[in-house]
Every structure is written in C-alpha cells, then in structure tokens.
Amino acid sequence: MNFGRVLGDVSGFLEERGYRHALIGAVALAAHGLLRTTQDLDLIVESAAQPDLLQFLEARGYRTLHQSSGYSNHSHPDPAWGRVDFVYVQGETSDKLFSTCTRMRGPGDVEVPVPRPEHLAALKVVALKNAPSRELQDLADIRYLLTLPGVDRIEVRGYFERHGLESRFDEIERTL
C-alpha cells in the first residue's frame, strides 16, 4: 500500500470539505515514534462526513466491506490503494478529540492531525474490549504510549476503568 498517496488523497478530500479527521492506528503510532508493521490506514472522522466519504471512496474504486454508524472498512483491488478503515465520532467525543490533535508528518511527508497519546490509548482500549484476539498488540501499543513524555496515566487508567479493564491497566503499569 502506498500509505502516503492514500493518506494525502483521503485527508485532502476531508480537509477540502471541512471535515475534521485524524490519523489513528499503527500509522499514528509511527508518528509518535513506534514503528510496527501494518496493512491498513486508519482514520477517525466526524460522523457527518460518512455519506460524502463513502461516495468519495467508492468513486475511487474502493469496495465497502462493512459500514455502521461507528465504523467502516474499505478495500481497493489495486494493492497500492489497499485497505482503509474509519472510526466515526460526534458530539463531545469529537470536540474533545479533534480540539487537542497535533499536526504531524505522516507517510509521504503528508501533514495530518494526530490525536494525543491518551486518546490513541482510549481507542486501543475500545478495540481491546471489542476484539480480545488483538489483546497482545493493543496492550503493547498502549504500554508504548504510556512511556511517552507527559502522558497522563490517570486519564488513560480512566479509559480502562470505563470498560471494566482496570486489571489490564495494572498489568501494564507493573511492567513500566
């Protein structure tokens, strides 16, 4: 997958239309210094963008694999365009997340908003709750995020508590 080209294309579309969005997933972790292999590009987008974004992607040859109010996944037959996944947020969650993003350089030197490490950890906690099979990778990613300078560990623990996973946070804390 040509991450820079896809990120530039999708981010450019969203910015042109004034939709708030940010890079998440493994590529956002890379922007924060954690390099690991990934096969897809993940973005978080305000919910209002979903209809326009789906139309944009399908016009570019992407096939929608799954669509709900909170998520959508898309695959392109050309491996250079690969797979893109979106998380959709609204209301207070979107305001809090997008207002604290930092613009960082992503693949292809594309400048894009990236959430605070605490918010990336919150997304990982939700993924952990919804897909326990990803536990090892998600916990390793969260552990890394907790080592970044200035990260509010109390805030991150709160995300674990909201999902009944505080014992998993305690396990990570013991390894730091």
C-alpha positions as protocol buffer text, in pm:
chain_id: "A"
residue {
  index: 1
  type: MET
  ca { x: 0 y: 0 z: 0 }
}
residue {
  index: 2
  type: ASN
  ca { x: 124 y: 347 z: -81 }
}
residue {
  index: 3
  type: PHE
  ca { x: 36 y: 499 z: 257 }
}
residue {
  index: 4
  type: GLY
  ca { x: 147 y: 850 z: 163 }
}
residue {
  index: 5
  type: ARG
  ca { x: -61 y: 863 z: -153 }
}
residue {
  index: 6
  type: VAL
  ca { x: -372 y: 721 z: 13 }
}
residue {
  index: 7
  type: LEU
  ca { x: -336 y: 944 z: 319 }
}
residue {
  index: 8
  type: GLY
  ca { x: -284 y: 1251 z: 102 }
}
residue {
  index: 9
  type: ASP
  ca { x: -585 y: 1168 z: -114 }
}
residue {
  index: 10
  type: VAL
  ca { x: -827 y: 1091 z: 171 }
}
residue {
  index: 11
  type: SER
  ca { x: -705 y: 1365 z: 402 }
}
residue {
  index: 12
  type: GLY
  ca { x: -711 y: 1616 z: 117 }
}
residue {
  index: 13
  type: PHE
  ca { x: -1072 y: 1527 z: 41 }
}
residue {
  index: 14
  type: LEU
  ca { x: -1176 y: 1562 z: 406 }
}
residue {
  index: 15
  type: GLU
  ca { x: -992 y: 1892 z: 452 }
}
residue {
  index: 16
  type: GLU
  ca { x: -1132 y: 2034 z: 129 }
}
residue {
  index: 17
  type: ARG
  ca { x: -1483 y: 1973 z: 260 }
}
residue {
  index: 18
  type: GLY
  ca { x: -1406 y: 2095 z: 609 }
}
residue {
  index: 19
  type: TYR
  ca { x: -1449 y: 1760 z: 786 }
}
residue {
  index: 20
  type: ARG
  ca { x: -1246 y: 1708 z: 1099 }
}
residue {
  index: 21
  type: HIS
  ca { x: -1036 y: 1395 z: 1094 }
}
residue {
  index: 22
  type: ALA
  ca { x: -717 y: 1249 z: 1238 }
}
residue {
  index: 23
  type: LEU
  ca { x: -476 y: 966 z: 1177 }
}
residue {
  index: 24
  type: ILE
  ca { x: -510 y: 673 z: 1419 }
}
residue {
  index: 25
  type: GLY
  ca { x: -390 y: 312 z: 1436 }
}
residue {
  index: 26
  type: ALA
  ca { x: -38 y: 191 z: 1362 }
}
residue {
  index: 27
  type: VAL
  ca { x: 45 y: 484 z: 1133 }
}
residue {
  index: 28
  type: ALA
  ca { x: -42 y: 732 z: 1412 }
}
residue {
  index: 29
  type: LEU
  ca { x: 173 y: 529 z: 1650 }
}
residue {
  index: 30
  type: ALA
  ca { x: 457 y: 565 z: 1399 }
}
residue {
  index: 31
  type: ALA
  ca { x: 410 y: 943 z: 1406 }
}
residue {
  index: 32
  type: HIS
  ca { x: 461 y: 916 z: 1784 }
}
residue {
  index: 33
  type: GLY
  ca { x: 775 y: 705 z: 1733 }
}
residue {
  index: 34
  type: LEU
  ca { x: 655 y: 342 z: 1745 }
}
residue {
  index: 35
  type: LEU
  ca { x: 729 y: 167 z: 1417 }
}
residue {
  index: 36
  type: ARG
  ca { x: 547 y: -158 z: 1350 }
}
residue {
  index: 37
  type: THR
  ca { x: 406 y: -338 z: 1051 }
}
residue {
  index: 38
  type: THR
  ca { x: 54 y: -263 z: 937 }
}
residue {
  index: 39
  type: GLN
  ca { x: -154 y: -349 z: 634 }
}
residue {
  index: 40
  type: ASP
  ca { x: -410 y: -67 z: 651 }
}
residue {
  index: 41
  type: LEU
  ca { x: -459 y: 301 z: 711 }
}
residue {
  index: 42
  type: ASP
  ca { x: -689 y: 405 z: 996 }
}
residue {
  index: 43
  type: LEU
  ca { x: -853 y: 743 z: 1042 }
}
residue {
  index: 44
  type: ILE
  ca { x: -1104 y: 887 z: 1284 }
}
residue {
  index: 45
  type: VAL
  ca { x: -1356 y: 1121 z: 1124 }
}
residue {
  index: 46
  type: GLU
  ca { x: -1653 y: 1323 z: 1240 }
}
residue {
  index: 47
  type: SER
  ca { x: -1974 y: 1132 z: 1174 }
}
residue {
  index: 48
  type: ALA
  ca { x: -2121 y: 1396 z: 945 }
}
residue {
  index: 49
  type: ALA
  ca { x: -1855 y: 1310 z: 685 }
}
residue {
  index: 50
  type: GLN
  ca { x: -1961 y: 947 z: 643 }
}
residue {
  index: 51
  type: PRO
  ca { x: -2200 y: 978 z: 343 }
}
residue {
  index: 52
  type: ASP
  ca { x: -1964 y: 1202 z: 144 }
}
residue {
  index: 53
  type: LEU
  ca { x: -1661 y: 993 z: 239 }
}
residue {
  index: 54
  type: LEU
  ca { x: -1823 y: 665 z: 132 }
}
residue {
  index: 55
  type: GLN
  ca { x: -1923 y: 818 z: -202 }
}
residue {
  index: 56
  type: PHE
  ca { x: -1568 y: 953 z: -248 }
}
residue {
  index: 57
  type: LEU
  ca { x: -1409 y: 615 z: -173 }
}
residue {
  index: 58
  type: GLU
  ca { x: -1645 y: 418 z: -396 }
}
residue {
  index: 59
  type: ALA
  ca { x: -1582 y: 664 z: -682 }
}
residue {
  index: 60
  type: ARG
  ca { x: -1212 y: 580 z: -644 }
}
residue {
  index: 61
  type: GLY
  ca { x: -1275 y: 207 z: -672 }
}
residue {
  index: 62
  type: TYR
  ca { x: -1293 y: 110 z: -306 }
}
residue {
  index: 63
  type: ARG
  ca { x: -1540 y: -158 z: -205 }
}
residue {
  index: 64
  type: THR
  ca { x: -1715 y: -109 z: 128 }
}
residue {
  index: 65
  type: LEU
  ca { x: -1662 y: -421 z: 339 }
}
residue {
  index: 66
  type: HIS
  ca { x: -1855 y: -302 z: 643 }
}
residue {
  index: 67
  type: GLN
  ca { x: -2050 y: 8 z: 732 }
}
residue {
  index: 68
  type: SER
  ca { x: -2218 y: 109 z: 1057 }
}
residue {
  index: 69
  type: SER
  ca { x: -2272 y: 440 z: 1233 }
}
residue {
  index: 70
  type: GLY
  ca { x: -1940 y: 398 z: 1415 }
}
residue {
  index: 71
  type: TYR
  ca { x: -1712 y: 223 z: 1167 }
}
residue {
  index: 72
  type: SER
  ca { x: -1649 y: 150 z: 803 }
}
residue {
  index: 73
  type: ASN
  ca { x: -1388 y: -60 z: 626 }
}
residue {
  index: 74
  type: HIS
  ca { x: -1290 y: -34 z: 260 }
}
residue {
  index: 75
  type: SER
  ca { x: -1069 y: -233 z: 27 }
}
residue {
  index: 76
  type: HIS
  ca { x: -931 y: -144 z: -315 }
}
residue {
  index: 77
  type: PRO
  ca { x: -850 y: -407 z: -580 }
}
residue {
  index: 78
  type: ASP
  ca { x: -520 y: -228 z: -652 }
}
residue {
  index: 79
  type: PRO
  ca { x: -276 y: -315 z: -369 }
}
residue {
  index: 80
  type: ALA
  ca { x: -122 y: 33 z: -395 }
}
residue {
  index: 81
  type: TRP
  ca { x: -451 y: 176 z: -265 }
}
residue {
  index: 82
  type: GLY
  ca { x: -500 y: -104 z: -11 }
}
residue {
  index: 83
  type: ARG
  ca { x: -740 y: -101 z: 280 }
}
residue {
  index: 84
  type: VAL
  ca { x: -866 y: 197 z: 477 }
}
residue {
  index: 85
  type: ASP
  ca { x: -1067 y: 185 z: 797 }
}
residue {
  index: 86
  type: PHE
  ca { x: -1262 y: 467 z: 961 }
}
residue {
  index: 87
  type: VAL
  ca { x: -1395 y: 531 z: 1308 }
}
residue {
  index: 88
  type: TYR
  ca { x: -1676 y: 789 z: 1321 }
}
residue {
  index: 89
  type: VAL
  ca { x: -1732 y: 1013 z: 1622 }
}
residue {
  index: 90
  type: GLN
  ca { x: -1964 y: 1300 z: 1708 }
}
residue {
  index: 91
  type: GLY
  ca { x: -2065 y: 1538 z: 1982 }
}
residue {
  index: 92
  type: GLU
  ca { x: -1850 y: 1584 z: 2290 }
}
residue {
  index: 93
  type: THR
  ca { x: -1619 y: 1298 z: 2194 }
}
residue {
  index: 94
  type: SER
  ca { x: -1533 y: 1452 z: 1858 }
}
residue {
  index: 95
  type: ASP
  ca { x: -1494 y: 1800 z: 2005 }
}
residue {
  index: 96
  type: LYS
  ca { x: -1258 y: 1676 z: 2276 }
}
residue {
  index: 97
  type: LEU
  ca { x: -1052 y: 1458 z: 2041 }
}
residue {
  index: 98
  type: PHE
  ca { x: -1018 y: 1694 z: 1745 }
}
residue {
  index: 99
  type: SER
  ca { x: -955 y: 2007 z: 1953 }
}
residue {
  index: 100
  type: THR
  ca { x: -641 y: 1853 z: 2102 }
}
residue {
  index: 101
  type: CYS
  ca { x: -486 y: 1695 z: 1790 }
}
residue {
  index: 102
  type: THR
  ca { x: -140 y: 1795 z: 1680 }
}
residue {
  index: 103
  type: ARG
  ca { x: -44 y: 1824 z: 1316 }
}
residue {
  index: 104
  type: MET
  ca { x: 235 y: 1578 z: 1246 }
}
residue {
  index: 105
  type: ARG
  ca { x: 409 y: 1439 z: 941 }
}
residue {
  index: 106
  type: GLY
  ca { x: 273 y: 1104 z: 828 }
}
residue {
  index: 107
  type: PRO
  ca { x: 368 y: 878 z: 539 }
}
residue {
  index: 108
  type: GLY
  ca { x: 475 y: 1056 z: 224 }
}
residue {
  index: 109
  type: ASP
  ca { x: 551 y: 1361 z: 440 }
}
residue {
  index: 110
  type: VAL
  ca { x: 176 y: 1437 z: 446 }
}
residue {
  index: 111
  type: GLU
  ca { x: 92 y: 1666 z: 737 }
}
residue {
  index: 112
  type: VAL
  ca { x: -216 y: 1539 z: 917 }
}
residue {
  index: 113
  type: PRO
  ca { x: -382 y: 1579 z: 1258 }
}
residue {
  index: 114
  type: VAL
  ca { x: -285 y: 1309 z: 1510 }
}
residue {
  index: 115
  type: PRO
  ca { x: -461 y: 1259 z: 1845 }
}
residue {
  index: 116
  type: ARG
  ca { x: -289 y: 1292 z: 2180 }
}
residue {
  index: 117
  type: PRO
  ca { x: -133 y: 966 z: 2305 }
}
residue {
  index: 118
  type: GLU
  ca { x: -408 y: 947 z: 2570 }
}
residue {
  index: 119
  type: HIS
  ca { x: -677 y: 949 z: 2302 }
}
residue {
  index: 120
  type: LEU
  ca { x: -494 y: 687 z: 2095 }
}
residue {
  index: 121
  type: ALA
  ca { x: -482 y: 474 z: 2410 }
}
residue {
  index: 122
  type: ALA
  ca { x: -857 y: 525 z: 2460 }
}
residue {
  index: 123
  type: LEU
  ca { x: -921 y: 395 z: 2107 }
}
residue {
  index: 124
  type: LYS
  ca { x: -697 y: 96 z: 2179 }
}
residue {
  index: 125
  type: VAL
  ca { x: -895 y: 22 z: 2497 }
}
residue {
  index: 126
  type: VAL
  ca { x: -1219 y: 16 z: 2296 }
}
residue {
  index: 127
  type: ALA
  ca { x: -1054 y: -214 z: 2040 }
}
residue {
  index: 128
  type: LEU
  ca { x: -931 y: -437 z: 2322 }
}
residue {
  index: 129
  type: LYS
  ca { x: -1283 y: -460 z: 2463 }
}
residue {
  index: 130
  type: ASN
  ca { x: -1439 y: -533 z: 2122 }
}
residue {
  index: 131
  type: ALA
  ca { x: -1170 y: -765 z: 1979 }
}
residue {
  index: 132
  type: PRO
  ca { x: -992 y: -959 z: 2255 }
}
residue {
  index: 133
  type: SER
  ca { x: -793 y: -1150 z: 1991 }
}
residue {
  index: 134
  type: ARG
  ca { x: -590 y: -831 z: 1938 }
}
residue {
  index: 135
  type: GLU
  ca { x: -502 y: -808 z: 2306 }
}
residue {
  index: 136
  type: LEU
  ca { x: -126 y: -861 z: 2285 }
}
residue {
  index: 137
  type: GLN
  ca { x: -74 y: -597 z: 2017 }
}
residue {
  index: 138
  type: ASP
  ca { x: -314 y: -344 z: 2168 }
}
residue {
  index: 139
  type: LEU
  ca { x: -163 y: -378 z: 2516 }
}
residue {
  index: 140
  type: ALA
  ca { x: 188 y: -341 z: 2371 }
}
residue {
  index: 141
  type: ASP
  ca { x: 78 y: -27 z: 2185 }
}
residue {
  index: 142
  type: ILE
  ca { x: -80 y: 120 z: 2500 }
}
residue {
  index: 143
  type: ARG
  ca { x: 230 y: 37 z: 2700 }
}
residue {
  index: 144
  type: TYR
  ca { x: 439 y: 232 z: 2448 }
}
residue {
  index: 145
  type: LEU
  ca { x: 202 y: 529 z: 2460 }
}
residue {
  index: 146
  type: LEU
  ca { x: 229 y: 536 z: 2841 }
}
residue {
  index: 147
  type: THR
  ca { x: 607 y: 580 z: 2812 }
}
residue {
  index: 148
  type: LEU
  ca { x: 582 y: 900 z: 2608 }
}
residue {
  index: 149
  type: PRO
  ca { x: 680 y: 1218 z: 2791 }
}
residue {
  index: 150
  type: GLY
  ca { x: 395 y: 1398 z: 2965 }
}
residue {
  index: 151
  type: VAL
  ca { x: 129 y: 1129 z: 2910 }
}
residue {
  index: 152
  type: ASP
  ca { x: -145 y: 1146 z: 3172 }
}
residue {
  index: 153
  type: ARG
  ca { x: -156 y: 791 z: 3307 }
}
residue {
  index: 154
  type: ILE
  ca { x: -453 y: 872 z: 3530 }
}
residue {
  index: 155
  type: GLU
  ca { x: -656 y: 973 z: 3224 }
}
residue {
  index: 156
  type: VAL
  ca { x: -558 y: 651 z: 3046 }
}
residue {
  index: 157
  type: ARG
  ca { x: -647 y: 443 z: 3352 }
}
residue {
  index: 158
  type: GLY
  ca { x: -990 y: 610 z: 3343 }
}
residue {
  index: 159
  type: TYR
  ca { x: -1048 y: 473 z: 2992 }
}
residue {
  index: 160
  type: PHE
  ca { x: -966 y: 123 z: 3115 }
}
residue {
  index: 161
  type: GLU
  ca { x: -1200 y: 167 z: 3414 }
}
residue {
  index: 162
  type: ARG
  ca { x: -1490 y: 278 z: 3192 }
}
residue {
  index: 163
  type: HIS
  ca { x: -1467 y: -52 z: 3010 }
}
residue {
  index: 164
  type: GLY
  ca { x: -1411 y: -272 z: 3315 }
}
residue {
  index: 165
  type: LEU
  ca { x: -1050 y: -342 z: 3219 }
}
residue {
  index: 166
  type: GLU
  ca { x: -860 y: -175 z: 3504 }
}
residue {
  index: 167
  type: SER
  ca { x: -677 y: -500 z: 3584 }
}
residue {
  index: 168
  type: ARG
  ca { x: -527 y: -489 z: 3233 }
}
residue {
  index: 169
  type: PHE
  ca { x: -404 y: -135 z: 3300 }
}
residue {
  index: 170
  type: ASP
  ca { x: -250 y: -250 z: 3630 }
}
residue {
  index: 171
  type: GLU
  ca { x: -66 y: -527 z: 3442 }
}
residue {
  index: 172
  type: ILE
  ca { x: 83 y: -271 z: 3205 }
}
residue {
  index: 173
  type: GLU
  ca { x: 178 y: -38 z: 3492 }
}
residue {
  index: 174
  type: ARG
  ca { x: 370 y: -318 z: 3663 }
}
residue {
  index: 175
  type: THR
  ca { x: 591 y: -354 z: 3354 }
}
residue {
  index: 176
  type: LEU
  ca { x: 685 y: 14 z: 3335 }
}
